[in-house]
Amino acid sequence: MEIKIVADTTIDLPEEILKQESIETVPLYINIGTQSFLDKIEMTRANFYENLSDFPFHPTTATPGIDSFVRAYQKQIDEGATAILSFHISKELSNTVDVARVAAGRIDKVPVHVIDTGNLSMGTGLLAQLAYRMAESGEKVEEILKAVADAIKRTYTVAVLDTLEFLRRSGRLTAIQFGLGSLLFIKPIIRMQNSKIDLERIRTRQGALHRMIEILESIQPLEEFAFVHTHALEKIDQFKTLVVDLIPPDKEILTGEVTPVIGAHIGPGAFGFSAIAAR
C-alpha cells in the first residue's frame, strides 16, 4: 500500500523535509487590500515579515478552494497513492479542514482521510511526520490514524508573542476571549493543545521566557520537539541554550518559520516550540 501525505501550508515543515518526505502542500491565501497572494509561492516569509508593519492594509487570510485540494489529491493518485492522509490546521483557527473534507468527498479512486490536528504550525508538522514514518515502516492506514488521533491529544504549540497588536488588528482577540487595555503592553504566551487555545498574560519578556520553560518542563518527557518562530531566529538561538536539557537528545530537532497565514495574526518576533509529549 502506498500511503501519501497532503497538508496545507500552515504545516511549517522546512522545505527540505517536505521534499524528502514527499509531503504535498496546498497554499492558503494572504490578502493585502485587493491583492491576493499564494502562501510560500507568491509571498515568501522574509518578504512578509520584513514589510508587515508597512503594508497599506493589514493582511487577511483565506482558505484554498475545493479544486486546489482535489488537484493535490489527484496528483498523489497519479503518482501511485492507494490512500491519502490530509493534515490540517485546527478548525478552531481556520475552516481549511472543512474545505479539504468537501474535496475528499469528490475523490472516489482511493480513500482520503482528512485530519483536524487540533493544532497549528509545527504541531501539525510533527503529526504529519509521525504518519509518514509509520507509513514508511509499512503500518496500515488504520494503525496510523489511531496513533495520530492519540498523539493529537499530546501535541502542544507554545509561543511568546512580541505584542498583542497583531491579534488586535486581525480581530482574533475576541475569539480567544481577551480584552484590550493594558494587554497591549504585555508579553503574552499563546498555547494550543487538542483544539484548545489559551492566552496567558505575562508582564515582561523575561517572565514570559521563564513561563514557557515551565510549560516545557511540565510536559516532559517528550517524543518529538521542534522550534517555531516568526522571523526571530536570534530569539530561537537564545531559547535553545536554555532548553537543551529538556529536548530529546536522540532526535533531529527542526526549526520552522511560521507561515504568514498565521504570522498575520501573531506578528513578527514570536518564538517558541511544538512538541508531542510521551504517553
C-alpha positions as a Markdown table, in Angstrom:
| # | Residue | x | y | z |
|---|---|---|---|---|
| 1 | Met | 0.0 | 0.0 | 0.0 |
| 2 | Glu | 1.3 | 3.4 | -1.0 |
| 3 | Ile | 0.2 | 6.0 | 1.6 |
| 4 | Lys | 0.7 | 9.6 | 0.7 |
| 5 | Ile | 0.7 | 12.7 | 2.9 |
| 6 | Val | -1.0 | 16.0 | 1.9 |
| 7 | Ala | -1.2 | 19.2 | 4.1 |
| 8 | Asp | -1.9 | 22.9 | 3.9 |
| 9 | Thr | 0.9 | 25.3 | 4.0 |
| 10 | Thr | 0.4 | 26.1 | 7.7 |
| 11 | Ile | 2.3 | 22.9 | 8.4 |
| 12 | Asp | 5.6 | 24.9 | 8.6 |
| 13 | Leu | 7.9 | 22.0 | 8.0 |
| 14 | Pro | 11.2 | 23.1 | 6.4 |
| 15 | Glu | 11.2 | 22.8 | 2.6 |
| 16 | Glu | 13.9 | 20.1 | 2.5 |
| 17 | Ile | 11.8 | 17.9 | 4.8 |
| 18 | Leu | 8.7 | 18.4 | 2.6 |
| 19 | Lys | 10.7 | 17.3 | -0.4 |
| 20 | Gln | 12.4 | 14.4 | 1.4 |
| 21 | Glu | 9.1 | 13.0 | 2.8 |
| 22 | Ser | 7.2 | 13.8 | -0.4 |
| 23 | Ile | 4.6 | 15.8 | 1.5 |
| 24 | Glu | 2.3 | 17.8 | -0.9 |
| 25 | Thr | 1.2 | 21.2 | 0.4 |
| 26 | Val | -1.8 | 23.2 | -0.7 |
| 27 | Pro | -1.3 | 27.0 | -0.2 |
| 28 | Leu | -3.6 | 29.3 | 1.7 |
| 29 | Tyr | -4.1 | 32.9 | 0.6 |
| 30 | Ile | -2.7 | 36.1 | 2.1 |
| 31 | Asn | -4.8 | 39.1 | 1.1 |
| 32 | Ile | -3.4 | 42.7 | 1.3 |
| 33 | Gly | -6.1 | 45.1 | 0.3 |
| 34 | Thr | -7.4 | 43.9 | -3.1 |
| 35 | Gln | -4.3 | 41.9 | -3.8 |
| 36 | Ser | -4.2 | 38.1 | -3.1 |
| 37 | Phe | -1.0 | 36.1 | -2.8 |
| 38 | Leu | -0.5 | 32.3 | -2.6 |
| 39 | Asp | 1.4 | 31.4 | 0.6 |
| 40 | Lys | 5.0 | 30.4 | 0.0 |
| 41 | Ile | 4.6 | 30.7 | -3.8 |
| 42 | Glu | 3.8 | 34.4 | -4.3 |
| 43 | Met | 4.6 | 35.6 | -0.8 |
| 44 | Thr | 7.8 | 34.5 | 1.0 |
| 45 | Arg | 8.2 | 34.6 | 4.7 |
| 46 | Ala | 11.0 | 37.0 | 4.6 |
| 47 | Asn | 9.2 | 39.5 | 2.4 |
| 48 | Phe | 6.1 | 39.2 | 4.5 |
| 49 | Tyr | 7.6 | 39.8 | 7.9 |
| 50 | Glu | 10.0 | 42.5 | 6.8 |
| 51 | Asn | 7.1 | 44.5 | 5.4 |
| 52 | Leu | 4.3 | 43.6 | 7.7 |
| 53 | Ser | 4.3 | 46.8 | 9.7 |
| 54 | Asp | 4.3 | 48.9 | 6.4 |
| 55 | Phe | 1.6 | 47.2 | 4.4 |
| 56 | Pro | -1.1 | 49.7 | 3.5 |
| 57 | Phe | -3.8 | 47.3 | 4.8 |
| 58 | His | -3.5 | 44.7 | 7.5 |
| 59 | Pro | -3.2 | 41.3 | 5.8 |
| 60 | Thr | -6.2 | 38.9 | 6.0 |
| 61 | Thr | -6.1 | 35.2 | 5.1 |
| 62 | Ala | -8.3 | 32.9 | 3.1 |
| 63 | Thr | -8.6 | 29.1 | 2.6 |
| 64 | Pro | -7.8 | 27.4 | -0.6 |
| 65 | Gly | -10.6 | 26.5 | -3.0 |
| 66 | Ile | -12.0 | 23.0 | -3.1 |
| 67 | Asp | -10.4 | 22.4 | -6.5 |
| 68 | Ser | -6.9 | 23.1 | -5.1 |
| 69 | Phe | -7.3 | 20.1 | -2.8 |
| 70 | Val | -8.9 | 17.9 | -5.5 |
| 71 | Arg | -5.9 | 18.6 | -7.7 |
| 72 | Ala | -3.4 | 17.8 | -4.8 |
| 73 | Tyr | -5.2 | 14.5 | -4.1 |
| 74 | Gln | -5.4 | 13.6 | -7.8 |
| 75 | Lys | -1.7 | 14.3 | -8.2 |
| 76 | Gln | -0.9 | 11.8 | -5.4 |
| 77 | Ile | -3.2 | 9.2 | -7.0 |
| 78 | Asp | -1.4 | 9.7 | -10.3 |
| 79 | Glu | 1.9 | 9.1 | -8.5 |
| 80 | Gly | 0.6 | 5.8 | -7.1 |
| 81 | Ala | -1.2 | 6.6 | -3.9 |
| 82 | Thr | -3.6 | 3.9 | -2.7 |
| 83 | Ala | -4.5 | 6.0 | 0.4 |
| 84 | Ile | -4.1 | 9.7 | 1.3 |
| 85 | Leu | -3.8 | 11.3 | 4.7 |
| 86 | Ser | -4.5 | 15.0 | 4.7 |
| 87 | Phe | -3.3 | 17.1 | 7.7 |
| 88 | His | -4.7 | 20.5 | 8.6 |
| 89 | Ile | -4.6 | 23.4 | 11.0 |
| 90 | Ser | -7.2 | 23.3 | 13.7 |
| 91 | Lys | -10.8 | 24.1 | 12.8 |
| 92 | Glu | -10.7 | 26.5 | 15.8 |
| 93 | Leu | -8.4 | 28.7 | 13.7 |
| 94 | Ser | -9.5 | 28.1 | 10.1 |
| 95 | Asn | -12.1 | 26.3 | 8.0 |
| 96 | Thr | -9.4 | 24.8 | 5.8 |
| 97 | Val | -10.1 | 21.3 | 7.1 |
| 98 | Asp | -13.8 | 21.7 | 6.1 |
| 99 | Val | -12.8 | 22.6 | 2.5 |
| 100 | Ala | -10.5 | 19.6 | 2.4 |
| 101 | Arg | -13.3 | 17.3 | 3.6 |
| 102 | Val | -15.5 | 18.5 | 0.7 |
| 103 | Ala | -12.7 | 17.9 | -1.7 |
| 104 | Ala | -12.0 | 14.4 | -0.3 |
| 105 | Gly | -15.7 | 13.6 | -0.9 |
| 106 | Arg | -15.1 | 14.2 | -4.6 |
| 107 | Ile | -12.3 | 11.5 | -4.7 |
| 108 | Asp | -13.6 | 8.0 | -5.3 |
| 109 | Lys | -10.5 | 6.2 | -6.5 |
| 110 | Val | -8.7 | 5.9 | -3.2 |
| 111 | Pro | -9.7 | 6.7 | 0.4 |
| 112 | Val | -8.8 | 10.2 | 1.6 |
| 113 | His | -8.6 | 10.7 | 5.4 |
| 114 | Val | -8.8 | 14.3 | 6.4 |
| 115 | Ile | -7.4 | 15.1 | 9.8 |
| 116 | Asp | -8.1 | 18.1 | 12.0 |
| 117 | Thr | -4.9 | 18.2 | 14.0 |
| 118 | Gly | -6.3 | 20.5 | 16.7 |
| 119 | Asn | -3.0 | 22.4 | 16.4 |
| 120 | Leu | -1.0 | 24.7 | 14.1 |
| 121 | Ser | 2.4 | 25.2 | 12.6 |
| 122 | Met | 5.0 | 22.6 | 13.6 |
| 123 | Gly | 2.4 | 20.9 | 15.8 |
| 124 | Thr | 0.7 | 19.9 | 12.6 |
| 125 | Gly | 4.1 | 19.2 | 11.1 |
| 126 | Leu | 5.2 | 16.8 | 13.8 |
| 127 | Leu | 1.9 | 14.8 | 13.5 |
| 128 | Ala | 2.3 | 14.6 | 9.7 |
| 129 | Gln | 5.9 | 13.3 | 10.2 |
| 130 | Leu | 4.6 | 10.7 | 12.6 |
| 131 | Ala | 2.2 | 9.4 | 9.9 |
| 132 | Tyr | 5.0 | 9.5 | 7.3 |
| 133 | Arg | 7.4 | 7.4 | 9.4 |
| 134 | Met | 4.7 | 4.9 | 10.2 |
| 135 | Ala | 3.8 | 4.6 | 6.5 |
| 136 | Glu | 7.4 | 4.1 | 5.6 |
| 137 | Ser | 7.6 | 1.3 | 8.2 |
| 138 | Gly | 4.7 | -0.5 | 6.5 |
| 139 | Glu | 2.0 | 0.3 | 9.0 |
| 140 | Lys | -1.6 | 0.1 | 7.8 |
| 141 | Val | -3.8 | 3.2 | 7.5 |
| 142 | Glu | -6.0 | 2.2 | 10.4 |
| 143 | Glu | -3.0 | 1.9 | 12.7 |
| 144 | Ile | -1.6 | 5.2 | 11.6 |
| 145 | Leu | -4.9 | 7.0 | 12.1 |
| 146 | Lys | -5.2 | 5.5 | 15.6 |
| 147 | Ala | -1.7 | 6.6 | 16.5 |
| 148 | Val | -2.2 | 10.1 | 15.1 |
| 149 | Ala | -5.5 | 10.5 | 17.0 |
| 150 | Asp | -3.7 | 9.5 | 20.2 |
| 151 | Ala | -0.8 | 11.9 | 19.5 |
| 152 | Ile | -3.1 | 14.8 | 18.8 |
| 153 | Lys | -4.1 | 14.8 | 22.5 |
| 154 | Arg | -0.5 | 15.1 | 23.5 |
| 155 | Thr | 0.6 | 17.8 | 20.9 |
| 156 | Tyr | 1.4 | 21.3 | 22.1 |
| 157 | Thr | 2.4 | 24.5 | 20.4 |
| 158 | Val | 3.6 | 27.3 | 22.7 |
| 159 | Ala | 5.0 | 30.7 | 21.8 |
| 160 | Val | 5.8 | 34.0 | 23.3 |
| 161 | Leu | 4.3 | 36.8 | 21.2 |
| 162 | Asp | 6.2 | 40.1 | 20.9 |
| 163 | Thr | 2.9 | 42.0 | 21.1 |
| 164 | Leu | -0.8 | 41.6 | 21.0 |
| 165 | Glu | -1.2 | 44.4 | 18.5 |
| 166 | Phe | -1.4 | 42.0 | 15.5 |
| 167 | Leu | -4.1 | 39.9 | 17.2 |
| 168 | Arg | -6.0 | 43.1 | 17.8 |
| 169 | Arg | -5.7 | 44.2 | 14.2 |
| 170 | Ser | -6.8 | 40.8 | 12.9 |
| 171 | Gly | -9.8 | 40.7 | 15.2 |
| 172 | Arg | -8.7 | 37.5 | 16.9 |
| 173 | Leu | -8.6 | 38.8 | 20.5 |
| 174 | Thr | -12.4 | 38.4 | 20.9 |
| 175 | Ala | -12.2 | 34.9 | 19.5 |
| 176 | Ile | -10.0 | 33.9 | 22.4 |
| 177 | Gln | -12.0 | 35.9 | 24.9 |
| 178 | Phe | -9.5 | 38.5 | 26.0 |
| 179 | Gly | -10.0 | 42.3 | 26.2 |
| 180 | Leu | -7.6 | 45.0 | 25.3 |
| 181 | Gly | -6.5 | 47.9 | 27.6 |
| 182 | Ser | -3.1 | 47.1 | 29.2 |
| 183 | Leu | -2.8 | 43.8 | 27.4 |
| 184 | Leu | -1.2 | 45.7 | 24.6 |
| 185 | Phe | 1.8 | 46.3 | 26.8 |
| 186 | Ile | 2.5 | 42.7 | 28.0 |
| 187 | Lys | 4.4 | 39.7 | 26.5 |
| 188 | Pro | 1.6 | 37.1 | 26.0 |
| 189 | Ile | 2.1 | 33.4 | 25.7 |
| 190 | Ile | -0.2 | 31.6 | 23.4 |
| 191 | Arg | -0.7 | 27.9 | 23.8 |
| 192 | Met | -2.6 | 25.3 | 21.7 |
| 193 | Gln | -3.3 | 21.7 | 22.5 |
| 194 | Asn | -6.1 | 19.4 | 21.2 |
| 195 | Ser | -8.1 | 22.3 | 19.7 |
| 196 | Lys | -7.9 | 24.4 | 22.9 |
| 197 | Ile | -6.4 | 27.8 | 22.8 |
| 198 | Asp | -5.1 | 29.7 | 25.9 |
| 199 | Leu | -3.6 | 33.1 | 26.1 |
| 200 | Glu | -1.6 | 33.9 | 29.2 |
| 201 | Arg | -0.7 | 37.4 | 30.4 |
| 202 | Ile | 2.9 | 37.9 | 31.3 |
| 203 | Arg | 4.3 | 41.3 | 32.2 |
| 204 | Thr | 7.9 | 41.0 | 31.0 |
| 205 | Arg | 9.8 | 39.2 | 28.3 |
| 206 | Gln | 12.0 | 37.5 | 30.9 |
| 207 | Gly | 8.9 | 36.4 | 32.8 |
| 208 | Ala | 7.4 | 35.0 | 29.6 |
| 209 | Leu | 10.5 | 33.1 | 28.7 |
| 210 | His | 10.6 | 31.6 | 32.2 |
| 211 | Arg | 6.9 | 30.7 | 32.0 |
| 212 | Met | 7.5 | 29.0 | 28.6 |
| 213 | Ile | 10.3 | 26.9 | 30.1 |
| 214 | Glu | 8.0 | 25.9 | 33.0 |
| 215 | Ile | 5.4 | 24.7 | 30.4 |
| 216 | Leu | 8.0 | 22.7 | 28.6 |
| 217 | Glu | 9.1 | 21.1 | 31.9 |
| 218 | Ser | 5.5 | 20.2 | 32.7 |
| 219 | Ile | 5.0 | 18.1 | 29.6 |
| 220 | Gln | 8.2 | 16.0 | 30.0 |
| 221 | Pro | 9.2 | 13.5 | 28.7 |
| 222 | Leu | 8.9 | 14.3 | 25.0 |
| 223 | Glu | 8.5 | 12.1 | 22.0 |
| 224 | Glu | 9.0 | 14.9 | 19.4 |
| 225 | Phe | 10.1 | 18.5 | 19.5 |
| 226 | Ala | 10.6 | 21.4 | 17.1 |
| 227 | Phe | 11.3 | 25.2 | 17.4 |
| 228 | Val | 9.0 | 27.7 | 15.8 |
| 229 | His | 9.3 | 31.4 | 15.2 |
| 230 | Thr | 8.1 | 34.4 | 13.2 |
| 231 | His | 11.3 | 35.9 | 11.7 |
| 232 | Ala | 13.1 | 35.7 | 15.0 |
| 233 | Leu | 15.9 | 33.2 | 14.6 |
| 234 | Glu | 18.1 | 35.1 | 17.1 |
| 235 | Lys | 15.5 | 34.5 | 19.8 |
| 236 | Ile | 15.4 | 30.8 | 18.9 |
| 237 | Asp | 19.2 | 30.7 | 19.3 |
| 238 | Gln | 18.9 | 32.1 | 22.8 |
| 239 | Phe | 16.0 | 29.8 | 23.7 |
| 240 | Lys | 17.9 | 26.7 | 22.5 |
| 241 | Thr | 20.7 | 27.4 | 25.1 |
| 242 | Leu | 18.1 | 27.4 | 27.9 |
| 243 | Val | 16.2 | 24.3 | 27.0 |
| 244 | Val | 18.9 | 22.0 | 25.7 |
| 245 | Asp | 18.4 | 19.6 | 28.6 |
| 246 | Leu | 14.7 | 19.4 | 28.0 |
| 247 | Ile | 14.6 | 18.3 | 24.4 |
| 248 | Pro | 15.0 | 14.8 | 23.1 |
| 249 | Pro | 18.8 | 14.2 | 22.7 |
| 250 | Asp | 18.4 | 11.5 | 20.0 |
| 251 | Lys | 16.2 | 13.3 | 17.6 |
| 252 | Glu | 16.8 | 15.7 | 14.7 |
| 253 | Ile | 15.4 | 18.9 | 16.0 |
| 254 | Leu | 13.8 | 21.0 | 13.3 |
| 255 | Thr | 13.1 | 24.8 | 13.3 |
| 256 | Gly | 10.1 | 26.0 | 11.4 |
| 257 | Glu | 9.4 | 29.6 | 10.4 |
| 258 | Val | 5.7 | 30.3 | 10.9 |
| 259 | Thr | 3.7 | 30.9 | 7.7 |
| 260 | Pro | 2.5 | 34.4 | 7.0 |
| 261 | Val | -1.0 | 33.0 | 7.2 |
| 262 | Ile | -0.5 | 32.6 | 10.9 |
| 263 | Gly | 2.0 | 35.4 | 11.2 |
| 264 | Ala | -0.6 | 37.9 | 10.1 |
| 265 | His | -2.4 | 37.3 | 13.4 |
| 266 | Ile | 0.6 | 37.0 | 15.8 |
| 267 | Gly | 3.1 | 39.3 | 14.2 |
| 268 | Pro | 6.9 | 39.1 | 13.9 |
| 269 | Gly | 9.2 | 38.4 | 16.8 |
| 270 | Ala | 7.3 | 35.4 | 18.2 |
| 271 | Phe | 9.2 | 32.3 | 19.2 |
| 272 | Gly | 8.5 | 29.0 | 20.9 |
| 273 | Phe | 8.1 | 25.3 | 20.3 |
| 274 | Ser | 5.9 | 22.5 | 19.2 |
| 275 | Ala | 6.1 | 19.1 | 20.9 |
| 276 | Ile | 4.5 | 15.8 | 21.3 |
| 277 | Ala | 4.6 | 14.6 | 24.9 |
| 278 | Ala | 5.2 | 11.0 | 25.7 |
| 279 | Arg | 2.3 | 8.8 | 26.9 |
